[in-house]
């Protein structure tokens, strides 16, 4: 089975992939049916072949370059939205089971409702289930019972505000927020400790927050999540974790994934329900 992402940022998994800590999978879904092909998920067994990504390099040389050079709506449109159908059809040709569209600002700058339009466009073009980062995050926050949310992003102010407005339009109350305003090509230099320190300050200013959202799959938010939860006890949803959680949940993957925060661990708590549903089916 392959889960792939349309990686609109050139380094989109280099910093955020957690190291394997979970038990090795047995190669089957919870309903006993075998997975198709060799899993290449970041929490699973070593890869025999690399994940399929579209980032302007690798096997898709004939496709439009999908790298993003800087924070820009025009750049997003030219390198992400315009070639989306070509990109996802290529991914579908690689016999994957699920497509993750990453890059929250691409969607939030278009306003509430565009996430569903984009996912429908991907699904209609490929016949495959799909998600986009902000939709994954909204569902993950709701799953953890978060309504009063604190937000820490790396975005410039315009994109940061678009994220806050999108969350508000989705029914969340933003009780504290801060942008670290990181230059795009320096995202990989921000350490988990720096993100943790910022999150700690933001949460200290908002005692009513019942969770914190840290978007962007380009920086080390996923590595900061367990630091925040272990010391502060506040549930954390990061961009990378939300995307994988949504994909795994949709595909019925309920392995126990410890050490990466409450959201990923919650997959194993879904196992009885998934098994019961499979038995009824």
C-alpha positions as CSV (number, residue, x, y, z in Angstrom):
1,X,0.0,0.0,0.0
2,X,1.3,3.5,-0.8
3,X,0.2,6.8,0.7
4,X,1.6,9.7,-1.2
5,X,1.6,13.4,-0.9
6,X,1.7,16.0,-3.6
7,X,4.7,17.7,-2.0
8,X,4.5,21.3,-3.0
9,X,7.5,22.1,-0.9
10,X,10.9,20.7,-1.8
11,X,11.9,19.4,1.6
12,X,8.4,18.5,2.7
13,X,9.3,15.5,4.8
14,X,12.9,15.9,5.6
15,X,12.5,17.3,9.1
16,X,9.0,16.1,10.1
17,X,9.2,12.3,9.6
18,X,9.3,10.7,13.1
19,X,11.7,7.9,13.6
20,X,10.2,4.4,13.7
21,X,9.1,3.4,17.3
22,X,6.0,1.3,16.7
23,X,5.8,-2.4,16.3
24,X,6.4,-3.8,12.9
25,X,3.2,-4.3,10.9
26,X,2.0,-7.7,9.9
27,X,1.2,-6.6,6.4
28,X,-2.6,-6.8,6.8
29,X,-5.4,-4.4,7.6
30,X,-7.3,-4.8,10.8
31,X,-10.0,-6.8,8.9
32,X,-7.4,-9.4,7.9
33,X,-7.2,-8.3,4.2
34,X,-3.6,-7.9,2.9
35,X,-2.3,-4.5,2.1
36,X,-1.4,-3.9,-1.5
37,X,2.3,-3.9,-2.2
38,X,5.0,-2.9,0.3
39,X,4.0,-0.2,2.8
40,X,6.3,2.8,2.7
41,X,4.9,4.9,5.6
42,X,7.3,6.8,7.8
43,X,6.4,4.8,10.9
44,X,6.6,1.4,9.2
45,X,9.2,-1.0,7.9
46,X,12.3,0.2,6.0
47,X,11.6,1.2,2.4
48,X,12.3,-1.0,-0.6
49,X,11.3,1.9,-2.8
50,X,11.0,5.6,-2.1
51,X,7.7,7.3,-1.5
52,X,6.1,8.9,-4.6
53,X,6.3,12.7,-4.3
54,X,6.0,15.5,-6.8
55,X,8.6,18.1,-6.0
56,X,10.0,19.0,-9.4
57,X,12.5,16.2,-9.3
58,X,12.6,12.4,-9.4
59,X,10.4,10.3,-11.6
60,X,8.0,13.0,-12.8
61,X,10.5,15.1,-14.8
62,X,7.9,15.7,-17.5
63,X,5.4,17.3,-15.0
64,X,5.3,21.0,-14.1
65,X,7.7,21.9,-11.4
66,X,5.9,22.0,-8.1
67,X,8.5,23.5,-5.8
68,X,7.6,26.6,-3.9
69,X,10.4,29.2,-3.7
70,X,8.7,31.7,-1.3
71,X,5.5,32.6,0.5
72,X,3.3,34.0,-2.4
73,X,-0.2,33.5,-3.6
74,X,0.9,33.8,-7.2
75,X,3.6,31.2,-6.6
76,X,1.0,28.9,-5.1
77,X,-1.3,29.3,-8.1
78,X,1.4,28.8,-10.7
79,X,3.2,25.8,-9.1
80,X,0.4,24.1,-7.1
81,X,-3.1,24.8,-8.2
82,X,-2.7,25.0,-12.0
83,X,-0.9,21.7,-12.4
84,X,-2.9,19.8,-9.8
85,X,-4.9,17.5,-12.1
86,X,-1.8,16.5,-14.0
87,X,0.1,15.9,-10.8
88,X,-2.5,13.8,-9.0
89,X,-3.2,11.7,-12.1
90,X,0.5,10.9,-12.2
91,X,0.4,9.8,-8.6
92,X,-2.6,7.6,-9.3
93,X,-0.6,5.9,-12.1
94,X,1.8,4.8,-9.4
95,X,-0.9,2.5,-7.9
96,X,-1.2,4.3,-4.6
97,X,-4.2,4.1,-2.2
98,X,-4.4,7.6,-0.9
99,X,-3.3,11.1,-1.8
100,X,-2.4,13.8,0.7
101,X,-2.3,17.3,-0.6
102,X,0.0,19.3,1.8
103,X,0.4,23.0,2.1
104,X,-2.2,24.7,4.2
105,X,-1.8,28.3,3.0
106,X,-2.6,27.2,-0.6
107,X,-6.1,26.5,0.7
108,X,-6.7,28.9,3.5
109,X,-5.9,31.9,1.3
110,X,-8.8,30.8,-0.9
111,X,-11.3,30.8,2.0
112,X,-13.6,28.3,3.8
113,X,-15.0,25.7,1.4
114,X,-12.0,25.5,-1.0
115,X,-10.7,22.5,1.0
116,X,-13.7,20.5,-0.1
117,X,-13.5,21.7,-3.7
118,X,-9.8,20.8,-3.9
119,X,-10.3,17.3,-2.4
120,X,-13.2,16.7,-4.8
121,X,-11.1,17.7,-7.7
122,X,-8.4,15.3,-6.7
123,X,-10.8,12.5,-6.1
124,X,-12.7,13.1,-9.3
125,X,-9.5,13.1,-11.3
126,X,-8.1,9.9,-9.7
127,X,-10.9,7.9,-8.2
128,X,-8.8,7.7,-5.0
129,X,-9.6,9.0,-1.5
130,X,-7.7,12.2,-0.6
131,X,-7.3,15.0,1.9
132,X,-5.7,18.4,2.2
133,X,-3.8,19.6,5.2
134,X,-6.3,22.0,6.7
135,X,-9.2,19.6,6.4
136,X,-7.0,16.9,8.1
137,X,-6.3,19.4,10.9
138,X,-9.9,20.4,11.4
139,X,-10.9,16.8,11.8
140,X,-8.0,16.0,14.1
141,X,-8.7,19.0,16.4
142,X,-12.4,17.9,16.6
143,X,-11.3,14.3,17.3
144,X,-9.2,15.5,20.3
145,X,-12.1,17.6,21.5
146,X,-10.4,20.9,20.9
147,X,-12.6,23.9,20.4
148,X,-10.6,26.7,22.1
149,X,-7.4,26.5,20.1
150,X,-4.0,28.2,20.4
151,X,-2.1,28.6,17.1
152,X,1.6,28.8,16.3
153,X,2.7,29.1,12.7
154,X,5.8,30.0,10.8
155,X,3.9,32.0,8.2
156,X,4.1,35.7,7.2
157,X,1.3,37.7,8.7
158,X,-1.0,37.6,5.7
159,X,-0.9,33.8,5.6
160,X,-1.1,33.5,9.3
161,X,-4.3,35.6,9.4
162,X,-5.8,33.4,6.7
163,X,-5.2,30.4,8.9
164,X,-6.9,32.0,11.9
165,X,-9.9,33.2,9.8
166,X,-10.3,29.6,8.3
167,X,-10.3,28.1,11.8
168,X,-12.9,30.6,13.0
169,X,-15.0,29.8,10.0
170,X,-14.7,26.1,10.8
171,X,-16.2,26.6,14.3
172,X,-13.1,27.0,16.4
173,X,-12.3,29.8,18.9
174,X,-8.8,31.0,18.5
175,X,-7.8,32.1,22.1
176,X,-4.1,32.8,21.4
177,X,-2.0,33.0,18.4
178,X,1.6,33.8,17.3
179,X,3.6,33.6,14.1
180,X,7.3,33.0,14.2
181,X,7.4,34.6,10.7
182,X,10.1,32.3,9.3
183,X,11.8,33.0,5.9
184,X,10.6,30.2,3.6
185,X,14.0,28.7,2.9
186,X,15.0,28.7,6.5
187,X,12.1,26.6,7.8
188,X,14.3,23.6,8.2
189,X,16.6,25.5,10.6
190,X,13.9,26.0,13.2
191,X,14.5,23.5,16.0
192,X,11.8,21.5,17.9
193,X,13.1,23.2,21.0
194,X,12.4,26.7,19.5
195,X,8.9,25.7,18.5
196,X,8.3,24.2,22.0
197,X,9.5,27.4,23.7
198,X,7.2,29.5,21.5
199,X,4.2,27.2,22.1
200,X,4.9,27.3,25.9
201,X,4.7,31.1,25.9
202,X,1.6,31.2,23.8
203,X,-0.2,28.6,26.0
204,X,0.8,30.5,29.1
205,X,-1.1,33.5,27.8
206,X,-4.2,31.4,27.2
207,X,-5.4,29.2,30.1
208,X,-8.6,28.5,28.3
209,X,-6.9,26.8,25.4
210,X,-7.7,23.1,25.2
211,X,-5.3,22.4,22.4
212,X,-2.7,23.9,20.1
213,X,-2.4,23.7,16.4
214,X,1.0,23.9,14.7
215,X,0.6,23.8,10.9
216,X,3.3,23.5,8.2
217,X,4.9,20.2,7.2
218,X,8.2,22.0,6.3
219,X,9.4,22.6,9.8
220,X,9.8,20.4,12.9
221,X,6.4,20.8,14.4
222,X,5.9,17.1,14.6
223,X,9.1,16.7,16.6
224,X,7.9,19.5,19.0
225,X,4.5,17.9,19.6
226,X,5.6,15.3,22.2
227,X,7.7,17.9,24.0
228,X,4.7,20.1,24.4
229,X,2.3,17.3,25.4
230,X,4.8,15.7,27.9
231,X,5.6,18.9,29.7
232,X,2.4,21.0,29.4
233,X,-0.2,18.3,29.0
234,X,-1.9,20.1,26.2
235,X,-3.1,18.2,23.1
236,X,-1.2,19.1,20.0
237,X,-2.2,18.8,16.3
238,X,0.6,19.4,13.8
239,X,0.3,19.5,10.0
240,X,2.3,16.3,9.4
241,X,0.6,14.3,12.2
242,X,-2.9,15.4,11.1
243,X,-2.3,14.4,7.5
244,X,-1.0,10.9,8.3
245,X,-3.7,10.4,11.0
246,X,-6.4,11.3,8.5
247,X,-4.9,8.9,5.9
248,X,-4.3,6.1,8.3
249,X,-7.8,6.5,9.8
250,X,-9.4,6.5,6.4
251,X,-7.6,3.3,5.3
252,X,-8.4,1.5,8.5
253,X,-4.8,1.4,9.8
254,X,-4.9,1.3,13.6
255,X,-1.4,0.3,14.5
256,X,-0.2,1.6,17.9
257,X,2.1,4.6,17.2
258,X,3.6,5.7,20.5
259,X,6.0,8.6,21.0
260,X,4.5,10.9,18.5
261,X,1.7,12.5,20.6
262,X,-1.9,11.8,21.5
263,X,-3.3,12.1,18.0
264,X,-1.2,9.4,16.5
265,X,-1.7,7.1,19.5
266,X,-5.4,7.5,19.2
267,X,-5.4,5.4,16.0
268,X,-4.9,2.3,18.1
269,X,-7.9,3.2,20.2
270,X,-10.0,3.0,17.0
271,X,-9.0,-0.6,16.4
272,X,-12.1,-2.3,18.1
273,X,-14.5,-0.1,16.1
274,X,-12.7,-0.8,12.8
275,X,-12.6,-4.5,13.5
276,X,-16.3,-4.6,14.4
277,X,-17.2,-2.6,11.3
278,X,-15.3,-5.0,9.2
279,X,-17.0,-8.0,10.8
280,X,-20.4,-6.5,10.1
281,X,-19.4,-5.8,6.5
